[in-house]
Amino acid sequence: MYLKENLAYLLQQKDVELEEFLDRNEVEDVDEFSIDALNEIAEHYQTTLRDLLFSSFEKNHEKLKNVKLLILDVDGVMTDGGMYFTENGDQIKKYNTKDGMAIMHLIKRGYQVGIISSGFKIEMVKARADLLGIQHFYVGRDRKLDVLKAWCAELNITLDEVAMIGDDINDLEVMENIGIAACPNDAVDKIKNAANIHLRMNGGKACVREFIDNYLLQEAI
């Protein structure tokens, strides 16, 4: 468990010593905090209780500094996973504008961004990618890891320099082989177990913005 290490790391960013924090809260050790108190601490630092307890913030921070390429799934990450159909059978996807703003800002900061989706509606997803200036795009049935490896070869980067936000089992192979794996709050359990970072927002509810603001850039746009 990383509770003590993570608290010390978070407090260090505020120039506060762990012992001072413990004294202020009238406890002798971090193990004395109640679940309610830990939830309040996690909320204050814009993280999840799961990550506060079980994910090393310091190790994640070091890995995040090396990230050059962010990979996004579409359904369940950039959207809420719902399918909207017109009377004519046309499919409609709803995207979050806050995510879009964050993606464009990330690209301006020099990052590469890619979409890898197992869907079928290529033009619909491509229109969103083009609008945001996303440099890499794939929709199809090929293995996502194979697609990613080809992009890494083109960019002359390693898988350790890749971060991904995924939500379902078709993202698992990629997430197990890259530097940073993140997931929205409503991801399936297998993905949550594989993720380094568990976001507070659900898919389609600005989880991409949360990851970019709080983790990749560590600053609000």
Backbone torsions as a table, in degrees:
resi	resn	phi	psi	omega
1	MET	NA	141.6	-172.6
2	TYR	-108.5	15.8	-172.5
3	LEU	-56.2	-52.2	-176.6
4	LYS	-64.2	-45.1	179.0
5	GLU	-60.9	-43.3	-177.5
6	ASN	-69.9	-39.9	177.0
7	LEU	-61.8	-44.2	178.9
8	ALA	-61.6	-40.3	179.8
9	TYR	-65.0	-46.2	-179.7
10	LEU	-64.4	-42.9	-178.9
11	LEU	-67.0	-33.4	179.0
12	GLN	-60.3	-34.1	178.5
13	GLN	-64.8	-22.7	179.8
14	LYS	-104.0	10.0	-178.2
15	ASP	58.2	39.8	178.0
16	VAL	-119.2	132.6	177.9
17	GLU	-80.2	147.2	180.0
18	LEU	-59.5	-43.2	-179.3
19	GLU	-60.6	-39.6	177.6
20	GLU	-62.8	-41.8	179.7
21	PHE	-64.3	-42.6	179.1
22	LEU	-64.1	-43.4	178.5
23	ASP	-60.9	-42.1	-178.8
24	ARG	-62.4	-31.8	-179.1
25	ASN	-96.9	6.3	174.7
26	GLU	58.4	43.9	173.1
27	VAL	-131.1	155.3	-179.4
28	GLU	-93.6	-25.8	-179.1
29	ASP	-147.5	160.2	-177.1
30	VAL	-64.3	-24.9	-179.3
31	ASP	-65.3	-15.0	-178.4
32	GLU	-85.0	-9.6	178.4
33	PHE	-69.1	137.5	175.6
34	SER	-75.9	165.8	176.9
35	ILE	-60.5	-40.7	178.6
36	ASP	-61.0	-42.5	179.7
37	ALA	-65.2	-40.6	179.2
38	LEU	-66.5	-36.9	176.2
39	ASN	-63.4	-39.4	177.9
40	GLU	-65.2	-41.3	178.0
41	ILE	-62.9	-45.7	179.4
42	ALA	-60.5	-43.8	179.8
43	GLU	-64.5	-41.0	-179.6
44	HIS	-60.7	-39.0	-178.2
45	TYR	-95.1	13.6	174.4
46	GLN	55.1	46.2	175.2
47	THR	-132.3	-175.3	178.6
48	THR	-107.0	155.9	177.0
49	LEU	-61.1	-38.1	179.4
50	ARG	-58.4	-46.4	-179.4
51	ASP	-71.5	-36.3	178.1
52	LEU	-58.4	-36.0	-177.1
53	LEU	-88.7	-38.7	-164.2
54	PHE	-121.9	-1.1	-178.7
55	SER	-123.5	129.8	-177.0
56	SER	-75.9	110.8	-179.8
57	PHE	-63.2	-39.0	-177.7
58	GLU	-65.9	-44.1	178.4
59	LYS	-64.6	-42.0	177.9
60	ASN	-61.7	-40.9	-179.5
61	HIS	-61.0	-42.4	179.3
62	GLU	-64.7	-40.4	178.3
63	LYS	-67.9	-39.2	-178.8
64	LEU	-63.3	-31.8	179.9
65	LYS	-64.4	-22.6	-177.3
66	ASN	-93.5	-6.4	-174.1
67	VAL	-68.9	130.7	177.0
68	LYS	-119.4	-19.4	-176.7
69	LEU	-133.8	126.7	175.2
70	LEU	-106.5	123.9	177.8
71	ILE	-104.1	135.0	-179.9
72	LEU	-122.0	134.4	164.3
73	ASP	-79.9	164.3	-179.1
74	VAL	-99.5	-74.1	-176.4
75	ASP	-67.2	120.1	-179.8
76	GLY	94.7	-8.2	176.0
77	VAL	-122.8	-65.3	175.9
78	MET	-77.3	-20.7	173.7
79	THR	-123.5	174.0	178.7
80	ASP	-83.1	4.4	178.9
81	GLY	88.6	-6.5	179.5
82	GLY	-77.8	155.5	177.1
83	MET	-115.2	124.2	178.4
84	TYR	-110.3	131.0	-178.7
85	PHE	-126.3	138.8	174.3
86	THR	-82.6	173.6	178.2
87	GLU	-61.7	-26.1	179.6
88	ASN	-84.8	-0.6	179.5
89	GLY	88.8	5.5	177.3
90	ASP	-73.5	139.9	-179.6
91	GLN	-92.2	140.3	179.2
92	ILE	-125.3	136.3	175.7
93	LYS	-113.0	141.5	178.0
94	LYS	-107.7	120.1	179.5
95	TYR	-106.9	159.6	179.7
96	ASN	-96.4	125.3	-177.2
97	THR	-66.6	-28.5	177.7
98	LYS	-65.7	-39.4	174.7
99	ASP	-60.7	-44.9	-178.9
100	GLY	-59.8	-43.7	178.9
101	MET	-61.8	-42.2	-179.6
102	ALA	-66.0	-40.4	179.4
103	ILE	-62.7	-45.7	179.4
104	MET	-62.6	-39.4	178.8
105	HIS	-65.9	-40.1	179.7
106	LEU	-62.2	-42.4	179.2
107	ILE	-64.1	-40.0	177.5
108	LYS	-62.6	-27.6	179.1
109	ARG	-82.1	2.5	174.3
110	GLY	100.1	3.6	179.0
111	TYR	-81.5	152.1	169.4
112	GLN	-92.4	141.3	178.3
113	VAL	-130.5	138.0	178.7
114	GLY	-135.3	149.5	173.2
115	ILE	-111.3	127.5	171.4
116	ILE	-125.7	114.2	-175.7
117	SER	-127.0	142.9	177.0
118	SER	-91.2	11.8	-177.4
119	GLY	-75.2	-169.3	-177.4
120	PHE	-120.5	-24.3	-174.7
121	LYS	-84.3	82.1	-173.5
122	ILE	-64.0	-50.0	-174.3
123	GLU	-63.8	-35.7	-179.4
124	MET	-63.3	-43.6	179.9
125	VAL	-74.4	-38.0	-179.9
126	LYS	-61.4	-36.2	179.2
127	ALA	-61.4	-40.4	178.2
128	ARG	-68.4	-42.9	179.2
129	ALA	-61.2	-44.2	-179.9
130	ASP	-64.6	-41.0	-179.4
131	LEU	-60.1	-38.9	-176.7
132	LEU	-88.9	-9.1	-178.5
133	GLY	79.5	22.6	179.5
134	ILE	-66.1	128.6	-169.3
135	GLN	-79.5	-26.4	-173.8
136	HIS	-128.7	139.9	-170.6
137	PHE	-152.2	130.0	174.4
138	TYR	-148.2	129.1	170.8
139	VAL	-127.6	122.9	-178.9
140	GLY	168.3	-167.7	-173.5
141	ARG	-106.4	3.1	176.2
142	ASP	-66.1	157.3	176.7
143	ARG	-60.1	130.4	-178.0
144	LYS	-61.4	-36.3	-178.8
145	LEU	-65.4	-37.1	178.0
146	ASP	-65.0	-42.0	177.4
147	VAL	-61.2	-46.2	-178.9
148	LEU	-63.4	-42.7	179.7
149	LYS	-60.6	-37.7	178.2
150	ALA	-65.0	-41.9	177.7
151	TRP	-64.5	-42.1	179.3
152	CYS	-61.0	-39.3	178.1
153	ALA	-63.9	-41.2	178.7
154	GLU	-63.8	-37.9	-176.7
155	LEU	-88.7	-7.2	-177.8
156	ASN	59.2	46.2	176.1
157	ILE	-126.1	166.7	178.4
158	THR	-101.4	166.7	176.8
159	LEU	-63.6	-26.6	177.7
160	ASP	-66.7	-16.1	-179.8
161	GLU	-98.1	18.2	-178.8
162	VAL	-115.3	139.4	169.6
163	ALA	-119.1	148.8	177.7
164	MET	-139.7	145.0	168.0
165	ILE	-109.9	115.1	179.9
166	GLY	-131.0	162.6	-175.3
167	ASP	-133.2	-15.2	-174.4
168	ASP	-137.2	173.8	-167.8
169	ILE	-63.6	-21.5	177.3
170	ASN	-73.3	-6.5	174.7
171	ASP	-96.8	-9.2	-168.6
172	LEU	-61.6	-45.1	-176.5
173	GLU	-60.3	-42.9	177.4
174	VAL	-63.9	-47.4	-174.6
175	MET	-63.0	-27.3	179.4
176	GLU	-81.3	-5.5	-173.8
177	ASN	-123.5	11.2	-175.9
178	ILE	-120.3	177.3	-177.1
179	GLY	-69.7	-49.8	-177.7
180	ILE	-131.5	125.5	176.2
181	ALA	-116.1	123.0	179.3
182	ALA	-121.3	157.8	179.1
183	CYS	-145.5	150.2	174.2
184	PRO	-69.2	166.3	-176.6
185	ASN	-60.3	-31.1	-176.6
186	ASP	-100.2	23.3	174.8
187	ALA	-66.1	159.7	177.6
188	VAL	-71.7	159.9	-172.4
189	ASP	-60.1	-39.3	-179.3
190	LYS	-61.4	-36.2	178.2
191	ILE	-72.5	-41.2	177.5
192	LYS	-59.5	-38.8	-180.0
193	ASN	-68.5	-26.4	-178.9
194	ALA	-89.9	-15.8	-171.9
195	ALA	-79.6	144.2	170.3
196	ASN	-80.8	-33.8	-173.8
197	ILE	-127.9	128.0	179.5
198	HIS	-110.6	112.8	-175.2
199	LEU	-78.7	154.4	-178.8
200	ARG	-81.0	-27.4	-176.8
201	MET	-87.0	149.5	174.0
202	ASN	-77.9	165.9	174.8
203	GLY	-60.0	138.4	-178.9
204	GLY	78.4	-1.4	-178.0
205	LYS	-114.7	36.0	177.7
206	ALA	76.4	30.4	175.5
207	CYS	-69.1	-30.9	177.1
208	VAL	-67.1	-42.1	177.1
209	ARG	-60.5	-42.6	179.0
210	GLU	-59.8	-44.8	-178.7
211	PHE	-66.1	-43.5	-179.0
212	ILE	-67.5	-47.6	-178.4
213	ASP	-65.0	-50.5	-168.7
214	ASN	-88.6	-18.9	-173.9
215	TYR	-122.8	-57.2	-176.9
216	LEU	-68.7	-52.4	-177.6
217	LEU	-95.2	-21.1	-178.6
218	GLN	52.7	40.3	174.5
219	GLU	-158.6	142.9	178.2
220	ALA	-75.4	137.0	178.8
221	ILE	-76.8	NA	NA
